[in-house]
Structure formats: structure tokens, C-alpha cells
Amino acid sequence: MTRNHNLIRVLADDYRAMEEVFGEIEAHEGPPEQRKDLVDHALAETVRQWTAEERYVFPEVRRHVPDGDALVDREIDAHHRIDGLLLDLEVFGPEHPHFEQKLREFIDDYRQNVQEERHNLVPRLQESCSEATLDELGDKLLRVKETAPTRPHPQAAQVFPPERALQPGAGFINRIRDSIRP
């Protein structure tokens, strides 16, 4: 039985949604606070997406895809590089002299990471896993994104993903922070 939550479709939807956010950021001409809100939204979605990938997708790639360990290691390295930019952008406001440079780096690096996933990781995972496994992974991704952290963890670049992926309370605490943030 095929569900609407097949991993391949979930990832494609995530990529498409992020492109829409990036388009809004790049076209934005309003007040700097609104631009920062758009950037914060992009950061939160990135953290949610990567938490879910690192928790469920990467272990399956390691298990099922030939050369999966090397492929996942490259993905984790890319995530760690971008995590540093996420942390900078969370702290910097639009008035910071390096904000635009860090934002451009984040968007460019994210897009490059997505291209790598689309052309390498996703097709290889699709070839190596059954439809049932892909459906199960898609469901898991959607569930974990509901509780995943919305902020980059300060030690994200130094901690291996299984330890950082779902730290108890992190998603809940971030959601509280998001709800009371001005």
C-alpha cells in the first residue's frame, strides 16, 4: 500500500518549501525585521529537516546503500559547515555587517547540499529500499519534524548526529521560545 508520505515525496516537498522561503528572502524589500523573520523561518525549517534526516534517513543510507557510510559522512560534513552559518544567522540581526554575507553563504550552501541529495543520496536510497521502507521513513520524518528543535544547537558542529538529533526537551523548549519571542 502506497501512502502520500513516501520519503521521496516528503524530501521533495521539503526542498520545494525551502526554495519558496529563499525566494521570499531574496525578493524581500520590506523592513529588516520582516526579513529577519523570514530568515528565522528558514533556519527553523532547516534544523527540523536535518534533525529528521540525521535521525532516520542517514542510518538507512548507511544500512542499505552501497558506500552509504561515505555518502552519509559527506552529508554530515555539509550539515556541520552550514550549522555554523545557522548559528551566526540566529545571533546576527539584519543590521550586522556580516548578515547578508552569511545569509548568502547559507542559501548557496543549502542549495548545493540539496543538489547533492537530489542527484546522489535520494536516487541511491530509492534504488536500495522497498516502497514500504520509503513509506515508513516518510512517516517517521513527518512525525519527528513536529517535535524537532527549531534552533541550531550551540554544539551542533561538534556533536555526532545521533546525540544531537533529538535531545529531550529541545523541540519543546524551542517552541516555547518561538511562541513568546517578539
C-alpha positions in Angstrom: 0.0 0.0 0.0 1.5 3.3 -1.1 0.9 6.3 1.2 1.2 10.0 0.5 4.1 10.2 2.9 6.7 8.3 0.9 10.2 9.6 1.8 11.0 10.7 -1.7 7.9 12.9 -1.8 8.5 14.2 1.7 12.0 15.3 0.8 10.9 16.8 -2.5 8.2 18.8 -0.6 10.8 20.0 1.9 13.2 21.1 -0.8 10.4 22.9 -2.7 9.2 24.7 0.5 12.7 25.9 1.3 13.1 27.2 -2.2 9.9 29.2 -1.7 11.2 30.7 1.5 14.5 31.5 -0.2 12.6 33.2 -3.0 10.8 35.3 -0.5 14.0 36.2 1.3 15.8 37.1 -1.9 12.8 39.3 -3.2 12.1 40.9 0.2 12.2 44.7 0.2 10.3 45.4 3.4 11.5 46.3 6.9 14.6 44.5 8.2 12.6 42.8 11.0 10.3 41.1 8.4 13.4 39.9 6.6 14.8 38.5 9.8 11.5 36.7 10.5 11.8 35.0 7.0 15.4 34.1 7.8 14.4 32.7 11.2 11.7 30.6 9.5 14.3 29.2 7.0 16.6 28.4 9.9 13.9 26.6 11.9 12.8 24.5 8.9 16.4 23.6 8.1 17.0 22.4 11.7 13.8 20.4 11.7 14.6 18.8 8.3 18.1 17.9 9.2 17.2 16.6 12.6 14.7 14.2 10.9 17.2 13.2 8.2 20.0 12.6 10.7 17.7 10.5 12.9 16.0 8.3 10.3 17.3 8.7 6.8 21.1 8.6 7.3 21.0 5.3 9.3 19.0 3.7 6.4 21.5 5.0 3.9 24.4 3.5 5.9 22.5 0.2 6.2 21.2 -0.2 2.6 23.1 1.9 0.1 26.5 0.7 -1.2 29.1 3.2 0.0 26.4 4.6 2.3 28.9 5.3 5.1 31.0 7.6 2.9 27.8 9.3 1.5 26.4 10.0 4.9 29.7 11.2 6.2 29.8 13.8 3.3 26.2 14.8 4.2 27.1 15.2 7.8 30.1 17.3 7.0 27.9 19.6 4.8 25.4 19.9 7.6 28.1 20.8 10.1 29.5 23.5 7.8 26.1 25.0 7.4 25.3 24.7 11.1 27.9 27.3 11.8 26.1 29.7 9.4 22.8 28.9 11.1 24.3 29.8 14.5 25.6 33.1 13.1 22.3 34.0 11.5 20.4 33.2 14.6 22.5 35.7 16.5 23.0 38.4 13.8 20.4 40.9 13.0 19.9 42.4 9.6 21.9 45.4 10.8 25.0 43.3 11.4 27.7 44.0 8.9 28.1 40.3 8.0 24.4 39.3 8.0 24.0 39.5 4.2 27.2 37.6 3.5 26.3 34.8 6.0 22.8 34.7 4.6 24.1 34.3 1.0 26.5 31.6 2.1 23.7 29.8 3.9 21.3 29.9 0.9 24.1 28.9 -1.5 25.4 26.1 0.7 21.9 24.8 1.4 21.1 24.7 -2.3 24.3 22.9 -3.1 23.5 20.3 -0.3 20.0 19.8 -1.8 21.5 19.2 -5.3 23.9 16.6 -3.8 21.0 14.9 -2.1 18.7 15.0 -5.1 21.3 13.7 -7.5 23.1 11.2 -5.3 21.6 10.3 -2.0 17.9 10.2 -2.9 18.2 8.1 -6.1 20.5 5.6 -4.4 18.3 5.3 -1.4 15.3 4.8 -3.7 17.1 2.0 -5.6 18.1 0.3 -2.3 14.9 0.4 -0.3 11.5 -1.1 -0.7 8.4 1.1 -1.2 7.3 0.0 2.3 10.6 1.2 3.8 10.3 4.5 2.0 6.7 5.0 3.2 7.7 4.2 6.8 10.7 6.6 6.6 8.4 9.4 5.2 6.0 8.9 8.0 8.8 9.0 10.6 10.3 12.1 9.0 7.0 14.0 9.3 6.5 12.9 12.9 10.0 13.9 14.1 9.7 17.2 12.3 6.7 18.0 14.6 8.9 17.8 17.7 12.4 18.6 16.3 14.3 21.6 17.6 13.7 24.8 15.7 17.0 26.4 16.7 20.6 25.2 15.9 22.2 23.8 19.0 25.3 25.7 20.0 27.4 22.5 20.0 25.8 21.1 16.8 29.0 21.2 14.8 30.9 19.2 17.4 28.3 16.6 18.3 27.7 13.5 16.2 24.1 13.5 14.9 22.6 10.7 17.0 23.3 12.6 20.1 22.1 15.9 18.7 19.2 14.7 16.7 16.5 14.5 19.4 17.8 15.9 22.6 14.9 15.5 25.1 13.0 18.8 25.5 14.9 20.7 22.9 12.0 20.9 20.5 9.5 21.8 23.3 11.8 24.4 24.7 12.4 26.0 21.2 8.6 26.0 20.6 8.1 27.9 23.9 10.8 30.3 22.9 9.2 30.7 19.5 5.8 31.4 21.0 7.0 34.2 23.3 9.6 35.7 21.0 8.6 39.3 20.0 
